[in-house]
Amino acid sequence: MRHVGQSLPRREDPPLIAGRGRYTDDIRLDGALHLAFLRAPVPSGRIAELDTSEAAAMPGVAAVLTAADLGPLGALSVATPIPADRIPPFPVLADDAVTGLGQPVAAVLAGTRAQALDAAETILLDIDEGETVNGTVAEKHWVTQGCAAAFNRAALVVEATMRHPRLAPAPMEPRAIAVEYADGALTVWHGTQTPHRSRTELARILQLDPDRLRVIAPDVGGAFGQKASLYPEEVLAVWAARHLERSVRWTATRGEDLISATSGRGAESRGRLALDAEGRFLALEAEVESPVGPWLPTSALVPAWNAGRMLPSGYAIAEADITTRAVAHPTGPVGIYRGAGRPEAICLIERLVEEAARARGEDAIDLRRRNLLPSSALPHETPTGCRLDSGDFAGVVDRLAEAADLDRLRAERDRRRAQGELVGVALTFFVEPTGSGWESARVTLNADGGALVASGSSSQGHGRRTAYAQIAADALGIAPEAIEVALGDTGLCPEGIGALASRSTAIGGSAVLEAARAVAARRDAGEALPVTEEAVYEAEGEAWGAGAWCVMLSVDRDTGQASIERAWTIDDVGEVVSPASVAGQVMGGFAQGFGEAMMERLGFDADGQLLTGSFMDYAMPRAADVPPLTLVENPAPTPAPVNSLGARGVGEAGPIGAPPAILAAALDALAPLGVRDLHFPLTPEQLWRAIRDAQQG
Ligand code: SMO
């Protein structure tokens, strides 16, 4: 029996569901010092006074550190998928000035967490508030020769703007690190999605021998992009363990994460779409501005890059003039968050397509069908340099329209509208680049018939151990139960990247497949066991997932409360390893996409103070808030030709695909009143004001 394609019980579920997970904060470290931080209470200014003498004399305090104690440190590496003019410095502790709200200024190490926190409160900090960081950090412009001429000859040009609130990824366990010091070697339990990157960066920043540094990601409790980079607090914890020759631990509070861990989104964009008289897309013009914080985490420029390069989506658009910018601000760092620029791109292009259909008085599905690239046109190179590998874009739209019975939904909407209800229906399309880069695997087949699979990838509850066992079982011809899977430990697999960018099953799984195939070949050739093979697998290109979302939504005329009554989705994820895990990813992603569209927003006042510093104020959806979702099976998925497994990623499908469908349904619901523009989150207040203004106007 083939195991790939089956929904095996996920081996990681019983401990996680029963509360027996072992997270970083659960790691026992005898005699460890606890770390607490004094943070900048204002976004920017010069440090006029910093007096730690009282803190140093407090009970249990082993050390109080400021920037002067640390000496010169290396920089955090920052990826530049778009060209950067300047990379702001990565401060571990503020030196003579603070440049971001919540930035660590001083660190206290004490015998207990309470002692550390008490001592940190006695530190005297006086800041002369000053100029805040601002301005463009990085920028990219794509333009084709014929774009301006295409706009000139267009029969129709439509415009749209999008504003995305900044969002808190809010994984279950906040940031956490536990550093064991023993005989000059450091073992670091780190709540990270990229343990190998963590080791490489720590070694470089602190000038440590990487061979004396082992990073282990235990159960992580969600990461969502927020844990893909190192934080100043984490670097400080490792520095302190090394220099005090003591074990050190730090676990952020939720409030610390909301103010000083990376937030996501925050982009503002505007676009124009040119069409000919037959409703064919001619050209796309867009500007996207994405915020980055006072310092840049490793992937800080990825959202700006994705938000620009993905704008043509899966449509045939020959001409484009697109600019994307990353712009600095002082209210906390911004980084990748589940989707990482993809939601911003899809929201804008789908908003423009809906607007074009409205202007033409045409069914938006018909308009999409006419303009989506046919399978025969793939692979296709977009004007922004993306290579769409394969897929059946119109196919997913048609199948979802059929499965959701769009005609019946529209008839129901019209009937209820005639009775005075505000009801909207929309079906939108998305693509997503997934599965890029490389990953490593090491597979050992033992004489007892069992196997050990180690991967450079990691897991934050994804079900990766189950998936990798399925893949190796098929290649080795043994039962998945006979396979142990080790993840997230630099001591077990020499190199790797980690779990991000919807790549770990497709690319990490392809590495497992290649290594397991090599082991099987040696066994079959007669070699004595044990046999070990390592593989570093590099994808030939990005595997573009595609899908569609359909939403039916009603709005209470008196309160402005929008309710998603039903939602449907379909995905083309190519070769599926575990249908149950795909379903779990889509449903979990929908919870975050729903939160983004309807509830969540990090709020700041005019002075740059955070107004949503706890879950009392930040509207995180609860399970009961998330509307029912129907997952429509795709009977004809398109295997990806660019990796060994033929898989496409799906972890980010929900936050990419759901928000534009929710927005389009809300606009459809209020269209009879003449409401033409709405922005995330679609709060009752915003909708109530839109209804009131429309009725007064
Ligand atoms: S936003 Mo993802 O963890 O690349």
Residues whose N, C-alpha, C, O or C-beta is under 5 A from the ligand:
A	BS01	SMO	F224 G225 I336 Y337 R338 G339 A340 A499 L500 A501
